[in-house]
Amino acid sequence: MNVERSPLWLAAMLALVLAEAGWRIGRGRGYDGRAALTTLGLVLGNLPFAAMNAAVLSLLFGAVWAAAPIHWSADHWATWAGGFLAVEFAYYWFHRASHRIRWIWASHSVHHSAEQMTLLASLRLGWTNLFSAGWVFYVPLIFAGLPPFVLVALLALNLRYQFFLHTEAVGRLGPIELVFNTPAHHRLHHASNDAYIDKNYGGVLILFDRLFGTLAHEKAGEPIRYGLAHRPATANPLRLAFREWAMMLSDARRARGWRAKAHALLAMPQIRELP
């Protein structure tokens, strides 16, 4: 079953989005209807790209699986348990690279463009993920023997879990936050404050952030600001989808020498903070 598009899942998402909107309005936090329309535009625009991504990656992952020296059985619980940790590990490094390598950030920046932290904002996804090649981080798992079906299923569940992280309606969760990624962790991940930027990369778990020193908590007197640092807000889905690509390629075109051009394409996204 396609978890992302099942009628039950879509109905649950809609109910939660509406409930959260009512909660925000009822508490005077407001709900940005224009931003919601922008997100819907991004979702609709992403449909053909998502179909293309699925087709291309199905062929690619299948080819890697065919070349893999070992194959783990999808019928064994250990494959799913080990696969869960492996996918979480790969997701952590993909997500961290998405904030540290400009080529990948050009796609991922779309997700960080929302200036309110809402469940609907979790659906703001770039259209160019195939081209930015974040999928490279998962290829070694297949070559190591993880069945592509297991990888895709676990990654889909990982991303569905993250839908629930994009909200201000859930406060701190005590000891749960020692192991699991929570809304409090992820709110800080979406912050554009200098004190918080580029932290809390985990998907379901927060353990790899603890292990690799990227865990952070909200500080007293430093409220979170959402959105893209030093980028004007825009409600145009097309502009959001391609703005960072256009700026990056423009920088690369103007750069002199192959080293400078490579720097423009791959440098840490502090470059996005330039006027």
N, C-alpha and C positions, 0 to 999 in steps of 0.2 A: 504493500500500500504506500502511496506517496503521502508521507506524513505532512508535508508542507501544504498540499492542496486538497486534503480530504475535507469533505463538507463539515464534518464535526469540528475539525481543527479551525477552519475558517469561521464557523459560527461562534466558537469559543473566543477566538481573537476579537471578533467584532463586539461581542458582549463585554469583554474586558476593556476594550478601547472606549466604548460608550460609558461604562461605569467609571472609568478613570476620568473621562472628560467631566462627568457630573461631579465627581469628587473635587477636581481642581476648581471648577466654577463655584461649587458650594463653599469652598474655603478661601475664595478670593484670589486664587493663584492665576486665574485666567486660562483660556485655552486658545491657542493661536490657530484660528480656522484657516488663515491663508497658508500657514506652514503645513497644515494637514492636506490641503489641496496640492501643494508642491510635492509632498510625499506620495500622494496618490498618482500624480503625474510621473514621478520616478518609478513607481511600481509598474504602471502600465507600459511605460517606455522600456522597462527592463525585460518584459515578457519575451520578445524575439531574441534578445541577447541571451537570456537564460536558456532558451531552447537550443540555441547554437552552442552554448557552453556545454550543455548536457550531451549533445551529440559528439562534439569533438573530444571531450574528456572521456566519454564512454569508449571511444576507439583507442585513445591514448592509454588509459588505465588497462584496457584489455590487452594491449600489446605488451605493456610492462608485466602484467600477470603471466602472460604466455612465456615471457623470458625469465621469469623468476625461478631461481634454483630450487626453492622449496615452496610448498603450498600448505597453509594451515587450514584445517577443516572448519567451515562455518557452522558445523553441527556441534562443536565442542565449546563448552562454556569458557574454557581458558582463552580461546581465540577472542571471544567477546570481551572478557575482563582485561586481558592484555591489550587488546585493540583499543579499548576505552582509554587506557592510560597513554598508549602510543599516539592516538589521535589528539588527546589533550595536550601532549608534549609538542606535537607538530603544530597544533593550532597556536600554542603560546608563541613559538618562534615565528610562525607566519604573521601573527598579529603584531609582534614586536618589530619585525622587519617592515610591516606596513607603515609604521610610524618613523622608521629610521632610514628607509630607502625611498627616495623621491618617486622613482618609477612605480612602485607599488602604492605609495601614498596618493598618487594621482587618481587611482580608483577609490581607495579607502576614504579619502577626504570627504567624499559625498556623504558617507555615514555620519561624519562628525559635523555636518553643516547645520543640524537642527539647533535652535537656540532655546528650546524647551525640552526637558527630558520626559518623554512620554512613550507609552507603549507603541503608538503609531510610528514614532520616529525610528524605532528599531528596524522598520521596513525600508528606510532610506539606504539603498545600496547602489553602488556604482554599476554602470553598464559595461565596463571595460575589464572586468576581472580576468577573463581569459587572456587578454592581451598583456595585462600587468603580471601574469604568471605566478600568482600566489599559490597555485595548485602544485608548483614544484616541490613545496614542502611536504606533500603527501605521497609523492611518487616513491620515495625510499621505503615507505611502509608496505606498499604493494610488492616491491621487489624483495622485501624481507619475508614475504609470505602471507601478508594480510589480504584476504579476499577483497576485491573491489566492492562487492556488495556490502560487506561488513563495514568497510571504510565509509562508504556513502551513507549507510544507515546511521552509523555512530556520529558522523559529522552533522547529519541532518538533525539528530536529537540534540547534539551540542548546541546548534544554532537555535533550535526551538526553545531550549532552556533559556537562552540569552534574551528571548523576547520578553520574559518576565523581569529581566534586570533593568529595563529601560523605564523606570518610573520613580516618582518622588512619593508615591503613596505608601511605600513600605520603608519603615525606619531601620535602625540597626537590629541585627538578629543574634546578638550575643555570641555564644560559643560556635554557632554554625559558621560564623565568619572566619574561624580558624582554618577551616578546610575548604569551604565552598565559596565560589564567587557569588556575591549578593548584590542587590540594588545599591547599597551604600558603596560597595567597592566600585561598581560600574559607573555610578554617577561621577565619581572622582575621575575615572578613566576618560570621561567625556568633557572634563573641565579644560578650559583654555588658559586658566591661571598659570603663571610661570611656576608657582610652587607645586602644581599638581600635574603638569603636562607630561604625557608619555609614561603613565604608570598603570598598574593593574591590568595586565594583558590577558589574564586567564579566561577560559571559556566557562566550563562548569566548575572547575576547581581553582583555588587561589594558591595552591601549594607551590607551583613553579615560580610565581611572583615572590613568594617567601624565599625560595631556594636561590633565585638569581638576583635578588635585591631590587625588584621593581614594585614592591608592595608599598602603598601609601594610604594614609587615612586623612579625612578632612580635619583641618585645623581650626581651632576657635578663632574667630575674628577674620577668617579668610573664606567668605562664602563662595560657592562654586559659580563660575561663569561658563555657560555653554557656548558652543559654536566654534568657528574657525578663528584662530588668532590672526589678527591683522589682515582679515579678508572681509570686504563689505558683504553684508547679507544679500542674498538674492532669492526671489521666489520662482525663478525660471528654471525648470528641470533640465532643459538642454544646457543652460549655462553651468549649472551645478555639475552635470555629468562630464563636461569637457573642459571646464575652465582651467583646472590644474594641468591638464595635458597641454593645453594651448600655451600656458605660461612657461611650463617646463621646456617644451620644444622651442619656444621663442628664445629662452635663455641659452639653450644648446646651439641654436643657429647663430646667435651673436658671439658665442664663446670662440676664442681663438686657440687652435691646437686641440689635438684629440684628448689630452688630459683634462683641459678645461671643459670640453664638451661632455666627457664622461662624468665629470664632477656635477655638471648641470643636470644630468639625467639620474645620477645615483646618490648625490649628496644627501645628508640628513635633512629632513624637511624644515629645519630652521630657515631654509631659504624661502619657505612659504610666508615667513613673517615680514619679508621686505615689502615696502609700499608698492 
